[in-house]
Amino acid sequence: MEGMGQFFAMGGYAGYVWPAFAIVLVVMAALWFISDRGWRKSEQTLAALRKNRRQRESDAE
């Protein structure tokens, strides 16, 4: 278990490494959430535009 303790201590730099790791993890999760939400909104907009186009094409006939 001493090896794990040394790993988590990061050679004395654990106070810098683990908070930096946590910040990166939070930022990546936020980027994923924002991107996913934007993608879903874009998909809804595209579906609405396609529906509108089909209606206009059927009205023109």
N, CA, C and O atoms as a Tinker XYZ file with bonds, in Angstrom:
   244  protein
     1  N      0.813000   -1.197000    0.000000    73     2
     2  CA     0.000000    0.000000    0.000000    64     1     3
     3  C      0.854000    1.258000    0.000000    63     2     4     5
     4  O      0.369000    2.350000   -0.295000    81     3
     5  N      2.138000    1.093000    0.335000    73     3     6
     6  CA     3.006000    2.268000    0.345000    64     5     7
     7  C      3.134000    2.850000   -1.052000    63     6     8     9
     8  O      3.256000    4.065000   -1.212000    81     7
     9  N      3.108000    1.985000   -2.070000    73     7    10
    10  CA     3.199000    2.454000   -3.446000    64     9    11
    11  C      2.027000    3.340000   -3.827000    63    10    12    13
    12  O      2.188000    4.322000   -4.551000    81    11
    13  N      0.837000    2.986000   -3.331000    73    11    14
    14  CA    -0.342000    3.798000   -3.618000    64    13    15
    15  C     -0.245000    5.147000   -2.911000    63    14    16    17
    16  O     -0.625000    6.175000   -3.472000    81    15
    17  N      0.266000    5.141000   -1.680000    73    15    18
    18  CA     0.444000    6.388000   -0.937000    64    17    19
    19  C      1.403000    7.316000   -1.646000    63    18    20    21
    20  O      1.177000    8.524000   -1.714000    81    19
    21  N      2.478000    6.749000   -2.177000    73    19    22
    22  CA     3.446000    7.553000   -2.929000    64    21    23
    23  C      2.815000    8.094000   -4.211000    63    22    24    25
    24  O      3.065000    9.229000   -4.619000    81    23
    25  N      1.988000    7.248000   -4.836000    73    23    26
    26  CA     1.327000    7.699000   -6.059000    64    25    27
    27  C      0.417000    8.890000   -5.771000    63    26    28    29
    28  O      0.467000    9.906000   -6.464000    81    27
    29  N     -0.421000    8.750000   -4.729000    73    27    30
    30  CA    -1.351000    9.833000   -4.413000    64    29    31
    31  C     -0.647000   11.069000   -3.868000    63    30    32    33
    32  O     -1.188000   12.171000   -3.962000    81    31
    33  N      0.538000   10.913000   -3.304000    73    31    34
    34  CA     1.309000   12.062000   -2.816000    64    33    35
    35  C      1.970000   12.804000   -3.965000    63    34    36    37
    36  O      2.333000   13.972000   -3.825000    81    35
    37  N      2.128000   12.132000   -5.105000    73    35    38
    38  CA     2.711000   12.730000   -6.320000    64    37    39
    39  C      4.051000   13.399000   -6.043000    63    38    40    41
    40  O      4.333000   14.484000   -6.552000    81    39
    41  N      4.855000   12.756000   -5.249000    73    39    42
    42  CA     6.190000   13.281000   -4.978000    64    41    43
    43  C      6.165000   14.624000   -4.269000    63    42    44    45
    44  O      7.082000   15.428000   -4.434000    81    43
    45  N      5.135000   14.873000   -3.487000    73    43    46
    46  CA     5.032000   16.137000   -2.763000    64    45    47
    47  C      4.257000   17.202000   -3.510000    63    46    48    49
    48  O      4.045000   18.295000   -2.986000    81    47
    49  N      3.833000   16.903000   -4.721000    73    47    50
    50  CA     3.114000   17.882000   -5.523000    64    49    51
    51  C      1.610000   17.603000   -5.585000    63    50    52    53
    52  O      0.911000   18.162000   -6.430000    81    51
    53  N      1.123000   16.761000   -4.717000    73    51    54
    54  CA    -0.295000   16.381000   -4.738000    64    53    55
    55  C     -1.206000   17.586000   -4.538000    63    54    56    57
    56  O     -2.309000   17.620000   -5.083000    81    55
    57  N     -0.766000   18.563000   -3.773000    73    55    58
    58  CA    -1.555000   19.775000   -3.540000    64    57    59
    59  C     -1.777000   20.587000   -4.799000    63    58    60    61
    60  O     -2.690000   21.410000   -4.854000    81    59
    61  N     -0.960000   20.368000   -5.804000    73    59    62
    62  CA    -1.107000   21.066000   -7.086000    64    61    63
    63  C     -1.736000   20.158000   -8.144000    63    62    64    65
    64  O     -2.554000   20.600000   -8.950000    81    63
    65  N     -1.345000   18.891000   -8.126000    73    63    66
    66  CA    -1.778000   17.957000   -9.171000    64    65    67
    67  C     -3.259000   17.640000   -9.054000    63    66    68    69
    68  O     -3.988000   17.753000  -10.039000    81    67
    69  N     -3.725000   17.241000   -7.859000    73    67    70
    70  CA    -5.111000   16.790000   -7.722000    64    69    71
    71  C     -6.125000   17.912000   -7.915000    63    70    72    73
    72  O     -7.153000   17.681000   -8.552000    81    71
    73  N     -5.884000   19.118000   -7.394000    73    71    74
    74  CA    -6.838000   20.196000   -7.711000    64    73    75
    75  C     -6.849000   20.527000   -9.212000    63    74    76    77
    76  O     -7.906000   20.813000   -9.775000    81    75
    77  N     -5.689000   20.490000   -9.849000    73    75    78
    78  CA    -5.642000   20.748000  -11.292000    64    77    79
    79  C     -6.412000   19.663000  -12.048000    63    78    80    81
    80  O     -7.133000   19.953000  -13.002000    81    79
    81  N     -6.252000   18.418000  -11.614000    73    79    82
    82  CA    -6.986000   17.316000  -12.221000    64    81    83
    83  C     -8.486000   17.508000  -12.043000    63    82    84    85
    84  O     -9.258000   17.289000  -12.977000    81    83
    85  N     -8.898000   17.914000  -10.852000    73    83    86
    86  CA   -10.323000   18.138000  -10.578000    64    85    87
    87  C    -10.875000   19.279000  -11.432000    63    86    88    89
    88  O    -11.989000   19.184000  -11.947000    81    87
    89  N    -10.109000   20.347000  -11.582000    73    87    90
    90  CA   -10.554000   21.481000  -12.404000    64    89    91
    91  C    -10.727000   21.049000  -13.848000    63    90    92    93
    92  O    -11.721000   21.391000  -14.487000    81    91
    93  N     -9.770000   20.304000  -14.362000    73    91    94
    94  CA    -9.871000   19.822000  -15.747000    64    93    95
    95  C    -11.090000   18.921000  -15.904000    63    94    96    97
    96  O    -11.809000   19.016000  -16.899000    81    95
    97  N    -11.322000   18.058000  -14.940000    73    95    98
    98  CA   -12.471000   17.166000  -14.996000    64    97    99
    99  C    -13.787000   17.950000  -15.009000    63    98   100   101
   100  O    -14.696000   17.624000  -15.773000    81    99
   101  N    -13.889000   18.972000  -14.176000    73    99   102
   102  CA   -15.099000   19.803000  -14.129000    64   101   103
   103  C    -15.276000   20.558000  -15.445000    63   102   104   105
   104  O    -16.386000   20.624000  -15.973000    81   103
   105  N    -14.206000   21.121000  -15.972000    73   103   106
   106  CA   -14.296000   21.870000  -17.234000    64   105   107
   107  C    -14.697000   20.947000  -18.376000    63   106   108   109
   108  O    -15.535000   21.311000  -19.200000    81   107
   109  N    -14.108000   19.758000  -18.434000    73   107   110
   110  CA   -14.464000   18.817000  -19.504000    64   109   111
   111  C    -15.922000   18.377000  -19.389000    63   110   112   113
   112  O    -16.610000   18.255000  -20.402000    81   111
   113  N    -16.393000   18.142000  -18.182000    73   111   114
   114  CA   -17.798000   17.762000  -17.986000    64   113   115
   115  C    -18.720000   18.898000  -18.397000    63   114   116   117
   116  O    -19.756000   18.661000  -19.018000    81   115
   117  N    -18.357000   20.127000  -18.061000    73   115   118
   118  CA   -19.179000   21.282000  -18.453000    64   117   119
   119  C    -19.200000   21.436000  -19.969000    63   118   120   121
   120  O    -20.254000   21.706000  -20.544000    81   119
   121  N    -18.065000   21.269000  -20.620000    73   119   122
   122  CA   -18.017000   21.360000  -22.078000    64   121   123
   123  C    -18.867000   20.280000  -22.727000    63   122   124   125
   124  O    -19.556000   20.534000  -23.715000    81   123
   125  N    -18.818000   19.067000  -22.168000    73   123   126
   126  CA   -19.645000   17.986000  -22.698000    64   125   127
   127  C    -21.122000   18.320000  -22.547000    63   126   128   129
   128  O    -21.903000   18.128000  -23.480000    81   127
   129  N    -21.508000   18.819000  -21.375000    73   127   130
   130  CA   -22.906000   19.152000  -21.115000    64   129   131
   131  C    -23.384000   20.258000  -22.053000    63   130   132   133
   132  O    -24.464000   20.152000  -22.634000    81   131
   133  N    -22.599000   21.304000  -22.203000    73   131   134
   134  CA   -22.967000   22.426000  -23.069000    64   133   135
   135  C    -23.046000   21.975000  -24.521000    63   134   136   137
   136  O    -23.973000   22.355000  -25.237000    81   135
   137  N    -22.088000   21.172000  -24.961000    73   135   138
   138  CA   -22.088000   20.676000  -26.336000    64   137   139
   139  C    -23.283000   19.774000  -26.605000    63   138   140   141
   140  O    -23.918000   19.874000  -27.654000    81   139
   141  N    -23.588000   18.897000  -25.662000    73   139   142
   142  CA   -24.725000   17.987000  -25.826000    64   141   143
   143  C    -26.033000   18.772000  -25.897000    63   142   144   145
   144  O    -26.896000   18.479000  -26.724000    81   143
   145  N    -26.173000   19.754000  -25.040000    73   143   146
   146  CA   -27.387000   20.580000  -25.042000    64   145   147
   147  C    -27.515000   21.347000  -26.352000    63   146   148   149
   148  O    -28.607000   21.429000  -26.913000    81   147
   149  N    -26.428000   21.902000  -26.841000    73   147   150
   150  CA   -26.445000   22.617000  -28.123000    64   149   151
   151  C    -26.754000   21.700000  -29.284000    63   150   152   153
   152  O    -27.485000   22.073000  -30.202000    81   151
   153  N    -26.193000   20.485000  -29.247000    73   151   154
   154  CA   -26.463000   19.523000  -30.312000    64   153   155
   155  C    -27.936000   19.156000  -30.343000    63   154   156   157
   156  O    -28.540000   19.094000  -31.414000    81   155
   157  N    -28.521000   18.910000  -29.171000    73   155   158
   158  CA   -29.941000   18.558000  -29.110000    64   157   159
   159  C    -30.817000   19.707000  -29.609000    63   158   160   161
   160  O    -31.808000   19.481000  -30.304000    81   159
   161  N    -30.454000   20.921000  -29.258000    73   159   162
   162  CA   -31.214000   22.088000  -29.719000    64   161   163
   163  C    -31.098000   22.221000  -31.238000    63   162   164   165
   164  O    -32.082000   22.532000  -31.910000    81   163
   165  N    -29.915000   21.988000  -31.776000    73   163   166
   166  CA   -29.719000   22.046000  -33.223000    64   165   167
   167  C    -30.526000   20.974000  -33.936000    63   166   168   169
   168  O    -31.085000   21.221000  -35.005000    81   167
   169  N    -30.589000   19.780000  -33.347000    73   167   170
   170  CA   -31.377000   18.703000  -33.933000    64   169   171
   171  C    -32.861000   19.061000  -33.957000    63   170   172   173
   172  O    -33.554000   18.772000  -34.933000    81   171
   173  N    -33.347000   19.684000  -32.894000    73   171   174
   174  CA   -34.746000   20.099000  -32.855000    64   173   175
   175  C    -35.025000   21.178000  -33.898000    63   174   176   177
   176  O    -36.057000   21.145000  -34.570000    81   175
   177  N    -34.110000   22.130000  -34.032000    73   175   178
   178  CA   -34.271000   23.188000  -35.026000    64   177   179
   179  C    -34.272000   22.607000  -36.428000    63   178   180   181
   180  O    -35.087000   22.998000  -37.263000    81   179
   181  N    -33.367000   21.678000  -36.693000    73   179   182
   182  CA   -33.296000   21.044000  -38.003000    64   181   183
   183  C    -34.573000   20.268000  -38.310000    63   182   184   185
   184  O    -35.083000   20.323000  -39.429000    81   183
   185  N    -35.084000   19.549000  -37.322000    73   183   186
   186  CA   -36.329000   18.797000  -37.529000    64   185   187
   187  C    -37.483000   19.742000  -37.839000    63   186   188   189
   188  O    -38.305000   19.452000  -38.709000    81   187
   189  N    -37.551000   20.866000  -37.136000    73   187   190
   190  CA   -38.612000   21.849000  -37.391000    64   189   191
   191  C    -38.475000   22.451000  -38.788000    63   190   192   193
   192  O    -39.474000   22.640000  -39.482000    81   191
   193  N    -37.257000   22.750000  -39.200000    73   191   194
   194  CA   -37.039000   23.308000  -40.539000    64   193   195
   195  C    -37.417000   22.308000  -41.628000    63   194   196   197
   196  O    -38.018000   22.680000  -42.636000    81   195
   197  N    -37.067000   21.045000  -41.424000    73   195   198
   198  CA   -37.425000   20.018000  -42.403000    64   197   199
   199  C    -38.942000   19.862000  -42.494000    63   198   200   201
   200  O    -39.493000   19.712000  -43.584000    81   199
   201  N    -39.608000   19.900000  -41.347000    73   199   202
   202  CA   -41.067000   19.776000  -41.331000    64   201   203
   203  C    -41.690000   20.963000  -42.059000    63   202   204   205
   204  O    -42.622000   20.794000  -42.845000    81   203
   205  N    -41.182000   22.149000  -41.802000    73   203   206
   206  CA   -41.687000   23.363000  -42.450000    64   205   207
   207  C    -41.472000   23.284000  -43.956000    63   206   208   209
   208  O    -42.348000   23.672000  -44.729000    81   207
   209  N    -40.319000   22.786000  -44.375000    73   207   210
   210  CA   -40.037000   22.680000  -45.806000    64   209   211
   211  C    -40.977000   21.682000  -46.476000    63   210   212   213
   212  O    -41.472000   21.939000  -47.574000    81   211
   213  N    -41.225000   20.549000  -45.827000    73   211   214
   214  CA   -42.159000   19.558000  -46.390000    64   213   215
   215  C    -43.555000   20.135000  -46.522000    63   214   216   217
   216  O    -44.249000   19.874000  -47.504000    81   215
   217  N    -43.972000   20.926000  -45.529000    73   215   218
   218  CA   -45.292000   21.549000  -45.598000    64   217   219
   219  C    -45.363000   22.554000  -46.741000    63   218   220   221
   220  O    -46.362000   22.606000  -47.458000    81   219
   221  N    -44.322000   23.344000  -46.917000    73   219   222
   222  CA   -44.312000   24.323000  -48.014000    64   221   223
   223  C    -44.316000   23.636000  -49.371000    63   222   224   225
   224  O    -44.984000   24.086000  -50.301000    81   223
   225  N    -43.567000   22.542000  -49.480000    73   223   226
   226  CA   -43.536000   21.811000  -50.747000    64   225   227
   227  C    -44.876000   21.168000  -51.061000    63   226   228   229
   228  O    -45.292000   21.142000  -52.219000    81   227
   229  N    -45.559000   20.649000  -50.046000    73   227   230
   230  CA   -46.864000   20.028000  -50.301000    64   229   231
   231  C    -47.916000   21.086000  -50.588000    63   230   232   233
   232  O    -48.855000   20.824000  -51.340000    81   231
   233  N    -47.784000   22.292000  -50.002000    73   231   234
   234  CA   -48.719000   23.382000  -50.280000    64   233   235
   235  C    -48.520000   23.925000  -51.691000    63   234   236   237
   236  O    -49.470000   24.408000  -52.307000    81   235
   237  N    -47.295000   23.851000  -52.210000    73   235   238
   238  CA   -46.994000   24.394000  -53.530000    64   237   239
   239  C    -47.540000   23.497000  -54.637000    63   238   240   241
   240  O    -47.752000   23.957000  -55.759000    81   239
   241  N    -47.767000   22.231000  -54.332000    73   239   242
   242  CA   -48.248000   21.291000  -55.351000    64   241   243
   243  C    -49.678000   21.452000  -55.633000    63   242   244
   244  O    -50.228000   20.732000  -56.467000    81   243
